[in-house]
Amino acid sequence: MNVSASSVEPSPGVHWSKILLGVFLYLIVSVTIFGNILVLMAVKSHKRLQTVFNIYVVNLALTDVLVAVTAMSFYTLDNILGYWPFGRIMCGVWIFFDYGMTFVSVFTLCIISIDRFWAVSWPIHYKSHNNTKKAIGMVAGVWLFTLVLWLPPCVLDRVQNDVADDLCIWDPSLNKIMVIVIGVLGHHGSFLVLFGCYLRVLFVVRRQRKIAMAENKTNGATASMASRRQQMASDINTCQGSETDNIPSVSYVCENDASNQLQVPIMNKDESIFDSSPGTSVEPKMGDRKTVKPKSRVTKANKDARVFITLTYIIVGYLVCWVPFHVVYDVTAIRPDLVSDLMYSVVFWLTYFNSTLNPFLYNFSSSEFRTAFQDVLRGRHR
């Protein structure tokens, strides 16, 4: 992801300010590694977390560990020393992993968003077609797409552009065509996918909530009317003949005057106005049309709301960590003189920080993951 890993002049010595900077940056690296390894251990030790969807979560955590090990740690040392100490070959390797691993991380967030979009928009199709093979194929596709997207510009830059051994640079101003391709497919394209899925889930959640609220009001009115009818029936001591309200197949069967007992009104099953079953809400039955039971609809609305919250975490993390870099990256390709070294370093580290936040913004929002984390930290397995 970098334009230049060594954007400051080499300093003759290491000062206390740089020591403190190094401690702070390596603390971020350590938290990133620890948090994502905790995710991997939680999934491995808890069978309930070994689901098809969590294949994406495992890939995200593994990728973020690699971001910390192969990209963040080397860039931290470069920031402290003020120059690249590992030579040209390692510079090429670092640039490849720097872009590559962060791309895989972002693309994995995209397939997580697409998966949630699929689950909310077409739940029946999702349930019948989502499987382990398909999830593994999606993950493999992410890695292959990243390789095809980033390997050619990385190699071409190493061949065409000559830089000093103590500098590690991938300069957008020297690779403008590749900047456009990478920007469209890797940066702005990812944002459009994430934001588009988010808006669709938001639309579905709002629609489900409105329907559920309307059905709750209808059910409340129906229950109130049934209660009033039952109260009226209890006041009847004697009744004969059939109902005269032109409701077909409805009759009252009553005991004689000496009895205070009243049989419950009996309605023919094939012409019942309401049909109920144990554990479900009573709902209208109109012909043979199948309808979603209110209780099931409320459950689905709640699940969709949780999906929306998950995507909100992802979107917020992505906006905070990546949008500033997108802006600076594009400006650097056109007018590099407008971007200061400090500005670039800050937005550059923000992209790394997304890998630090992922275990918190996504996994810690799940009660199952929180329980699993506690078990792992306490040495318990399930």
Phi, psi and omega in degrees: 000003190259156169270313178213127178277348181229078186265002179240158179289143178301140180255149183291338181207173179260123182260169181299325179298322179285330176295314178297320177299317179297319178298316181296314183292319179289335173295318176298317178300316182295317178297321178298313180295313183297313183299318182282328173294325176300321176298314181298318180293323180296315180293320181293324187266353182235112183296330180296335180270355181274067182252170178297315182298323183287355169299321177293321180295318178297317179297320178296315181294317179298317179296319180292328173297316179294325175301315181294318185283315188267339185243303186297317185295318180290321180292328176298314180296322177297320178295322182289313184282329183088005177204166180269116187263004191253001176087175188290318183296311179295332177296315178298318179296316182295316179299319180298312181290327180299305177292312187301310184291323179290326174297314179300320179298313180293318180294328176293321173300325178295315181288333172296316179295319178296320178298316179292323175299316178297314183296323182279320185282320182226072187299322181292314178297320179297315183294325184272340185246343180282126181209173183298317181300318181292320180295316178297322177298321178296317179296315178298322178297323178297313180295319180294317179298320178296318179298315180292323183289320193253331184299312180302310180295330179293314180292315180300320179296320180295326183279317188275328187250128181257126179231163180293156182294333182267010175241143177234101192231135160235101192267116178301327181292341177262355183225053190295323179295316179293329177298319179295313181298311181294321180297315182291312185278320187268322185259291185291324177298318178298318180297318180296321178296311180299312183290322178297315177297321180298314180296321180295315179296320177301316179298314181295317181297316179296320179294316179297322181293319178297317180296316180297319179295320179296320180290326176297319178295318180297316180295324179294319178294321179295317180295322179294319179294320179295324179295320179294322178295320180294323179293320178294322181292328182290341179275354181271124179262328182220136175209144181225160176077198185250167181295143184248016182264017177063025173266114188294147171063030178240128179215153177253136177245118187240157175275176179287177185296336183283347184257142177263005183272145179227126179288146178292138178306135182251131180239136178300135186297322185286352180231027181288145178279325179237143179234128182229158176220160183301134176081006179233163179280151176286134183220155177295146177240113184248101181062223180257009183290132179274132180236156177280126182293141184307318182297319178294322180294320178296318178300315179296321178298320178294319178296317179297325178295321177294322175299318179298319179297317178301312179294330176297316176302314182297314182296315180298314178300318181293317181299314183294319189270333189247325183300316177302321179293320178303316181295310181296320180299315180291320179295321181297324180294331183260310182227081182297337181290344180276349184252117179282162179298318181295316180300316181295318180298320181295309182291332177295316179290333176299322178295322175295322185297338175299323177291331176288321184282334187308314178298330180277311185291327182256298188291324181285351174279353180259128179295326178295319178292321178300316178297318180295321178299316179298319179295318180296316181294333178266002178078021179257149180230150179228000000 
